[in-house]
Amino acid sequence: MEIYRLLGKVRCLMLKDTPSVRGGEGSEGEEEKGKEDSRNIAEREAVLFWSRFLLLEMITRVSKNIIRKKMRTKMTATPSQQVFNQVVVDHLNTLLGSRGAKFWNSKLKKKLMAKFEESLTREEMLSSYSIKAALLGGQSGGM
């Protein structure tokens, strides 16, 4: 097994072990609670950052494979630099354009789960969850 295939597993473990922000519990002094909450918030933010980073890495690897597959198909018929450029541009337009919601919410999620074990949380697997928005900071990124 290639090591990068474990990225989803690492991400899953990171998200499971993230401390929740506690407030108003226990008999500690107010100052101690504040320090602990600050540490938990900082830990949570770090986990969110690395979780998004790993997700982006997995999406990049899946995209690379999609482009390579399209290239093999198109280049056998008419090999040229223009065909190569068009395949890449079309895929980037799908990823970054406003019409790529169907790709992000179904095809990409399926490919991520197939290539990277446990790469998405249950919440992220929902069709209503937007991975693209989470990467851009619009959703919590699986937490």
KOLLO-425601 format. One record per residue (C-alpha): residue number from 0; residue in one letter; z, x, y. Coordinates in nm, 2 decimals, decimal comma. Layout:
REM KOLLO-425601
> i;aa;up;east;north
> NUM;A;Z;X;Y
...
This chain:
REM KOLLO-425601
> i;aa;up;east;north
> 0;M;0,00;0,00;0,00
> 1;E;-0,09;0,13;0,34
> 2;I;0,20;0,17;0,58
> 3;Y;0,06;-0,05;0,86
> 4;R;0,06;-0,35;0,63
> 5;L;0,44;-0,35;0,66
> 6;L;0,42;-0,41;1,04
> 7;G;0,48;-0,79;0,98
> 8;K;0,78;-0,72;0,76
> 9;V;0,93;-0,49;1,02
> 10;R;0,87;-0,75;1,29
> 11;C;1,03;-1,02;1,08
> 12;L;1,34;-0,81;1,02
> 13;M;1,37;-0,73;1,39
> 14;L;1,36;-1,10;1,48
> 15;K;1,61;-1,20;1,21
> 16;D;1,87;-0,94;1,33
> 17;T;1,85;-1,02;1,70
> 18;P;2,19;-1,12;1,84
> 19;S;2,20;-1,45;2,02
> 20;V;2,35;-1,45;2,36
> 21;R;2,71;-1,57;2,32
> 22;G;2,90;-1,74;2,60
> 23;G;3,25;-1,87;2,62
> 24;E;3,36;-1,78;2,27
> 25;G;3,66;-1,59;2,15
> 26;S;3,97;-1,48;2,33
> 27;E;3,83;-1,17;2,50
> 28;G;3,88;-1,12;2,87
> 29;E;3,61;-1,24;3,11
> 30;E;3,51;-0,88;3,18
> 31;E;3,46;-0,79;2,81
> 32;K;3,26;-1,11;2,76
> 33;G;3,03;-1,02;3,04
> 34;K;2,97;-0,67;2,91
> 35;E;2,90;-0,81;2,56
> 36;D;2,66;-1,07;2,69
> 37;S;2,48;-0,81;2,90
> 38;R;2,44;-0,59;2,59
> 39;N;2,31;-0,88;2,39
> 40;I;2,07;-0,98;2,65
> 41;A;1,94;-0,62;2,68
> 42;E;1,91;-0,60;2,30
> 43;R;1,73;-0,93;2,29
> 44;E;1,48;-0,82;2,56
> 45;A;1,42;-0,49;2,37
> 46;V;1,35;-0,68;2,05
> 47;L;1,12;-0,92;2,22
> 48;F;0,93;-0,63;2,37
> 49;W;0,88;-0,45;2,04
> 50;S;0,81;-0,78;1,86
> 51;R;0,52;-0,85;2,10
> 52;F;0,41;-0,49;2,07
> 53;L;0,39;-0,51;1,69
> 54;L;0,22;-0,85;1,71
> 55;L;-0,04;-0,70;1,95
> 56;E;-0,09;-0,41;1,71
> 57;M;-0,15;-0,65;1,42
> 58;I;-0,39;-0,86;1,63
> 59;T;-0,58;-0,54;1,72
> 60;R;-0,62;-0,44;1,36
> 61;V;-0,73;-0,79;1,25
> 62;S;-0,98;-0,80;1,54
> 63;K;-1,12;-0,46;1,44
> 64;N;-1,18;-0,59;1,09
> 65;I;-1,35;-0,90;1,22
> 66;I;-1,58;-0,69;1,44
> 67;R;-1,66;-0,46;1,15
> 68;K;-1,74;-0,75;0,92
> 69;K;-1,97;-0,90;1,18
> 70;M;-2,13;-0,56;1,24
> 71;R;-2,21;-0,52;0,87
> 72;T;-2,37;-0,86;0,86
> 73;K;-2,58;-0,82;1,18
> 74;M;-2,66;-0,45;1,16
> 75;T;-2,83;-0,49;0,82
> 76;A;-3,08;-0,73;0,97
> 77;T;-3,15;-0,54;1,30
> 78;P;-2,96;-0,22;1,35
> 79;S;-2,94;-0,13;1,72
> 80;Q;-2,69;-0,05;2,00
> 81;Q;-2,76;-0,38;2,17
> 82;V;-2,66;-0,57;1,86
> 83;F;-2,34;-0,36;1,83
> 84;N;-2,26;-0,43;2,20
> 85;Q;-2,32;-0,80;2,17
> 86;V;-2,09;-0,83;1,86
> 87;V;-1,81;-0,66;2,05
> 88;V;-1,86;-0,86;2,37
> 89;D;-1,87;-1,19;2,18
> 90;H;-1,55;-1,11;2,00
> 91;L;-1,37;-1,00;2,32
> 92;N;-1,49;-1,31;2,50
> 93;T;-1,34;-1,52;2,21
> 94;L;-1,01;-1,33;2,24
> 95;L;-0,98;-1,32;2,61
> 96;G;-1,17;-1,62;2,72
> 97;S;-1,04;-1,97;2,79
> 98;R;-1,23;-2,12;2,49
> 99;G;-1,06;-1,91;2,23
> 100;A;-0,77;-2,15;2,16
> 101;K;-0,91;-2,26;1,83
> 102;F;-0,96;-1,90;1,72
> 103;W;-0,60;-1,80;1,82
> 104;N;-0,43;-2,10;1,67
> 105;S;-0,60;-2,12;1,34
> 106;K;-0,83;-1,84;1,23
> 107;L;-0,63;-1,55;1,38
> 108;K;-0,30;-1,69;1,24
> 109;K;-0,44;-1,71;0,89
> 110;K;-0,59;-1,36;0,91
> 111;L;-0,26;-1,22;1,04
> 112;M;-0,06;-1,38;0,75
> 113;A;-0,32;-1,27;0,49
> 114;K;-0,32;-0,90;0,61
> 115;F;0,04;-0,86;0,72
> 116;E;0,32;-1,01;0,51
> 117;E;0,56;-1,22;0,71
> 118;S;0,39;-1,13;1,04
> 119;L;0,45;-1,47;1,20
> 120;T;0,77;-1,68;1,22
> 121;R;0,77;-2,05;1,12
> 122;E;0,76;-2,14;1,48
> 123;E;0,46;-1,92;1,55
> 124;M;0,27;-2,07;1,25
> 125;L;0,29;-2,42;1,41
> 126;S;-0,05;-2,53;1,55
> 127;S;0,12;-2,62;1,88
> 128;Y;0,25;-2,26;1,92
> 129;S;0,03;-2,03;2,13
> 130;I;0,04;-1,67;2,03
> 131;K;-0,17;-1,58;2,33
> 132;A;0,07;-1,74;2,57
> 133;A;0,36;-1,57;2,40
> 134;L;0,20;-1,23;2,44
> 135;L;0,14;-1,30;2,80
> 136;G;0,51;-1,40;2,84
> 137;G;0,46;-1,77;2,85
> 138;Q;0,67;-1,84;2,53
> 139;S;0,96;-1,67;2,37
> 140;G;0,75;-1,48;2,11
> 141;G;0,91;-1,61;1,80
> 142;M;1,27;-1,63;1,90
